[in-house]
Amino acid sequence: MVDVLLTHSNHLYSDRKQVRKMEPYPPLQTLLAAACLRREGYQVALFDPALERPETGFEQALARHRPASCAPAAAARAGGSPVVPAGEKVMLATTRQRFLDDYIKIRHAEGRGSQDSAYYLALPYRDITGRLQDQWTIRAKSYRYLERHVLPPIEKQSGRPLRIADLGAGNCWLSYRLALRGHQPIAIDILGDPLDGLAAGRHYQAHTAFPRVNAEFDDLPLAAGSLDVASYNASIHYSTGYRRTLTEIRRCLRPGGCFLIVDSPIYQRREHGELMRRERHQQFQATYGFASDTLESIEYFDTEMLAGLGRDLGIVWKVYRPWYGWQWALRPYQARWRGKRPPANFWILAGRFTT
């Protein structure tokens, strides 16, 4: 199986003049596209229909190479049909757009983003607008812990720049920081917003360039075994199915590679996570007029859930517990005193697949 199957529409027998001359054109542009894709690490096959019957020849090429790009990746890799019903495509596109519309409204209303490049270059250490400094203070502490305690042993073991997928990259600040460390990040998100999505990554390109790709967690345009590290930075809790999401990243990781989960809420008990979900949806409904529940995102982890993922997918977890300060550490006691649900933990999880 390959990632991409390329072809072209220059069919010799559809052109009587070319049949008389029998001097078919070489598919130079298709060959060039294949070379560029292979250079980026994709497995590529090419079907040249110039001297063949294009319909039957292409069907045979599809059956022989089973490209992941001709279908949703999961279906193709399972050997399923390469055709998605039109109704399903429309439904998925509509759902995705509704989610993005709601998400952008909330993020803009919260005051995220700026027209000033200095805003992005200061992240995560400082929000120069002052609007969300408390949140960015937590993000900065998480990143400092990541760069001091989590990344160094991975870097030492590799001994070379790491190819890292920044999944749910948002405005791309993490990709920028990883590039400054000498790594090769690729920023991936479904949001292209110029203030809080991939388009905001333009502010970093003059300082250190990195690719930005619009894609979903569960259908990544990455070759099998092409990543050293995948980082879900305050993002994986938007997944609608952790098993599906993590199965996809397992495909993309090289043997011995790992994935990181940073700044996603983790609870001891599932009912506390469900309480948080209901509270958030009620808050959004009261504040913005919609519950922001178009996608049935899971929105949290709990310890039983992590154990189940480890058992079912063969994941060995390593848990890091950054210190966020005494005020943060006292939150569980304050919640208990007030009769509230326990607050989430924001541990850093490092996962490696054993199977």
C-alpha positions in Angstrom: 0.0 0.0 0.0 1.2 3.5 -0.8 0.2 6.9 0.5 -0.5 8.5 -2.9 -1.3 7.1 -6.3 -0.7 9.6 -9.1 -1.9 9.5 -12.7 -2.7 11.8 -15.6 -5.2 12.2 -18.4 -3.0 12.0 -21.5 -4.5 8.9 -23.2 -2.8 8.2 -26.5 -5.7 6.2 -28.0 -8.1 9.1 -27.4 -6.1 11.3 -29.9 -6.1 10.0 -33.5 -3.3 12.2 -34.5 -1.1 10.8 -31.8 -2.0 7.3 -32.7 -0.8 7.9 -36.2 2.5 9.4 -35.0 3.0 7.0 -32.1 5.1 9.5 -30.2 3.4 9.8 -26.8 4.4 12.6 -24.5 6.3 11.6 -21.3 4.3 12.5 -18.1 7.1 14.9 -16.9 4.9 17.0 -14.6 3.4 13.9 -13.0 6.9 12.4 -12.5 8.0 15.8 -11.0 5.0 15.7 -8.6 5.9 12.1 -7.6 9.5 13.1 -6.9 8.5 16.1 -4.7 6.1 13.9 -2.7 8.8 11.2 -2.2 11.2 13.9 -1.0 8.7 14.8 1.7 8.6 11.2 2.9 5.4 10.0 1.2 5.2 6.5 -0.4 4.1 7.2 -4.0 3.1 5.0 -7.0 2.4 6.3 -10.5 0.0 4.9 -13.1 0.8 6.0 -16.6 -2.3 5.4 -18.8 -0.8 6.7 -22.0 -0.7 3.3 -23.7 -3.3 1.5 -21.6 -7.1 1.5 -21.3 -7.4 4.2 -18.6 -10.5 2.8 -16.9 -9.5 -0.8 -16.4 -5.9 0.1 -15.9 -6.6 2.6 -13.2 -8.9 0.1 -11.4 -6.1 -2.4 -11.4 -3.6 0.2 -10.1 -6.0 1.0 -7.3 -6.3 -2.6 -6.3 -2.6 -3.2 -6.5 -1.4 -0.1 -4.6 -4.4 0.6 -2.3 -3.5 4.3 -1.9 -4.5 5.9 1.4 -5.3 9.2 -0.4 -8.1 7.9 -2.6 -10.4 7.4 0.4 -10.7 8.5 4.0 -7.4 7.2 5.4 -9.0 4.8 8.0 -11.2 3.1 5.3 -8.4 2.7 2.9 -6.0 1.3 5.4 -8.7 -1.2 6.5 -9.1 -2.3 2.8 -12.6 -0.8 2.6 -14.3 0.9 -0.2 -12.5 3.9 -1.7 -15.8 5.7 -2.2 -17.6 7.7 0.4 -21.3 8.2 -0.1 -22.0 11.8 -1.1 -24.5 12.3 1.7 -21.8 11.4 4.2 -19.4 13.9 2.8 -22.0 16.7 2.9 -22.9 15.8 6.5 -19.3 15.7 7.6 -18.5 19.0 5.9 -21.6 20.7 7.4 -20.8 19.4 10.9 -17.2 20.5 10.6 -18.2 24.0 9.4 -20.7 24.5 12.2 -18.1 23.5 14.8 -15.6 25.9 13.2 -18.1 28.8 13.1 -19.0 28.3 16.8 -15.4 27.8 17.8 -14.2 31.0 16.0 -17.0 33.1 17.6 -16.0 31.9 21.1 -12.3 32.4 20.6 -12.7 35.9 19.1 -15.1 36.9 21.8 -12.6 35.8 24.4 -10.1 38.2 22.9 -7.6 35.8 21.4 -5.2 36.9 18.7 -3.9 40.2 17.5 -2.8 42.1 14.3 0.6 42.6 16.0 3.3 40.1 15.3 4.9 40.9 18.7 1.8 39.2 20.3 2.6 35.9 18.7 6.3 36.1 19.1 5.9 36.6 22.9 3.8 33.4 23.4 3.5 31.4 25.5 5.4 33.5 28.1 3.4 36.7 27.8 0.1 37.9 26.4 1.0 41.5 25.5 -2.7 42.4 25.2 -3.2 41.5 28.8 -6.6 39.8 28.0 -5.7 36.2 28.9 -2.5 36.4 30.8 -3.7 33.9 33.5 -4.3 31.2 30.9 -1.0 31.9 29.1 0.9 31.8 32.5 -0.3 28.1 32.8 0.6 27.4 29.2 4.1 28.9 29.7 4.7 26.7 32.8 3.6 23.6 30.9 6.0 24.5 28.0 8.9 25.2 30.3 8.4 21.8 31.9 8.2 20.2 28.5 11.4 21.7 27.3 13.3 21.1 30.5 12.1 17.6 31.5 10.2 15.9 28.6 12.0 16.8 25.4 15.7 16.5 26.5 15.8 12.7 26.9 13.9 12.3 23.6 16.4 14.6 21.9 19.4 12.8 23.5 18.2 9.4 22.3 17.6 10.7 18.8 20.8 12.7 18.3 19.3 14.6 15.4 16.5 17.2 14.8 13.1 15.6 15.5 10.2 15.5 13.0 7.3 16.6 15.2 3.6 17.0 14.4 2.0 19.8 16.3 -1.5 18.5 16.3 -4.2 21.1 17.0 -1.5 23.8 16.4 -3.9 26.8 16.7 -1.9 29.9 16.0 1.3 27.8 15.7 3.2 29.1 18.8 4.4 25.6 19.8 5.7 24.9 16.2 7.6 28.2 16.4 9.2 27.2 19.7 10.1 23.7 18.5 11.7 25.2 15.3 13.8 27.5 17.5 15.1 24.4 19.3 16.3 23.1 15.9 13.5 20.6 15.2 11.3 20.1 12.2 7.7 20.8 13.2 4.7 20.5 11.0 1.7 22.5 12.3 -1.6 20.7 11.7 -5.1 22.1 12.5 -8.6 22.2 11.0 -8.8 25.9 11.8 -7.3 28.4 9.3 -8.3 31.6 11.1 -5.9 34.5 10.7 -6.1 35.4 14.4 -6.2 32.0 16.2 -5.6 29.4 13.5 -3.0 28.3 11.0 -3.0 31.6 9.1 -1.7 33.3 12.2 1.4 31.2 11.7 2.5 33.8 9.1 3.8 35.9 11.9 6.5 33.3 12.5 7.6 32.5 9.0 10.1 35.3 8.7 11.9 34.1 11.8 11.8 30.4 11.2 9.7 28.8 8.6 7.7 25.6 9.0 4.9 23.9 7.1 1.2 24.5 8.1 -1.4 21.9 7.0 -5.1 21.9 7.3 -6.2 18.4 8.4 -8.1 16.4 11.0 -6.7 14.3 13.8 -8.2 11.1 12.4 -7.1 11.5 8.8 -3.6 12.9 8.8 -1.8 13.6 5.4 1.4 12.0 6.7 3.3 9.0 5.6 3.4 5.9 7.8 6.4 6.0 10.2 7.3 9.5 9.3 7.2 11.1 12.8 9.5 11.0 15.8 7.1 12.8 18.1 3.4 13.9 18.0 2.2 16.6 20.4 -1.4 17.3 21.2 -1.0 20.7 22.8 -4.3 21.6 24.5 -6.1 19.9 21.7 -6.8 16.1 21.9 -9.8 16.6 24.1 -11.6 17.9 21.0 -11.4 14.4 19.6 -14.7 12.5 19.2 -13.0 9.1 19.7 -9.6 8.7 21.4 -9.1 5.2 20.1 -9.6 6.3 16.5 -7.4 9.4 17.0 -4.5 7.5 18.6 -4.7 4.6 16.1 -4.1 7.2 13.4 -1.0 8.6 15.2 0.3 5.1 15.8 0.4 4.7 12.0 2.4 7.9 11.6 5.0 7.4 14.4 8.3 5.7 13.7 9.2 2.6 15.8 10.1 3.9 19.2 8.4 7.3 18.6 6.1 8.8 21.2 3.1 11.2 21.5 2.6 13.9 24.1 -0.6 15.1 25.6 -0.2 18.6 27.1 -2.8 20.9 28.8 -5.8 18.6 28.4 -8.1 18.1 31.5 -7.6 14.9 33.4 -10.0 13.8 36.2 -9.8 10.9 38.7 -13.4 10.0 38.0 -15.5 10.1 34.9 -18.5 11.7 36.5 -16.4 14.8 37.3 -15.4 15.1 33.7 -19.1 14.8 32.6 -20.0 17.5 35.1 -17.4 19.8 33.6 -18.8 19.2 30.1 -22.3 20.1 31.2 -21.1 23.2 33.0 -19.1 24.4 29.9 -22.0 23.8 27.5 -24.4 25.7 29.9 -21.9 28.5 30.2 -21.5 28.8 26.4 -25.3 28.7 25.9 -25.8 31.5 28.4 -22.9 33.6 27.1 -23.0 33.1 23.3 -26.5 31.6 22.6 -25.3 28.2 21.6 -23.9 25.2 23.6 -20.9 24.6 21.3 -21.7 20.9 21.1 -21.9 20.3 17.3 -19.0 17.9 17.6 -19.4 15.3 20.3 -15.9 16.0 21.6 -14.9 14.0 24.7 -13.4 17.1 26.3 -11.5 15.3 29.1 -9.6 12.2 30.2 -10.1 10.2 33.4 -7.8 7.6 35.0 -10.0 4.6 34.0 -10.2 5.9 30.4 -6.4 6.2 30.3 -6.0 2.6 31.6 -8.5 1.3 29.0 -6.6 3.1 26.1 -3.4 1.7 27.4 -4.8 -1.8 27.5 -6.6 -1.7 24.2 -4.0 0.1 22.1 -0.8 -1.2 23.8 0.2 2.2 25.2 2.7 2.6 28.0 2.0 5.9 29.8 4.5 8.1 31.5 2.9 10.8 33.6 4.6 14.1 34.4 3.2 16.5 37.0 4.3 20.1 36.5 4.2 22.4 39.4 1.9 25.4 38.7 2.3 27.1 42.1 0.6 26.9 45.5 -2.6 28.7 44.4 -3.1 26.0 41.7 -2.2 23.2 44.2 -4.9 24.4 46.7 -7.7 24.3 44.1 -8.9 20.8 45.1 -9.3 21.8 48.7 -11.1 25.0 47.9 -13.5 23.1 45.6 -14.2 20.6 48.4 -14.8 23.4 50.9 -17.3 25.1 48.5 -19.0 21.8 47.6 -17.9 21.9 44.0 -16.6 19.1 41.7 -12.9 18.6 41.9 -10.9 20.6 39.3 -9.0 18.9 36.5 -5.4 18.0 36.6 -3.2 19.2 33.8 -0.5 16.5 33.7 1.7 15.9 30.7 1.3 12.4 29.3 3.9 10.7 27.2 2.6 7.6 25.4 4.6 4.9 23.6 3.0 2.1 21.6 4.3 -1.4 22.4 2.3 -3.2 19.7 
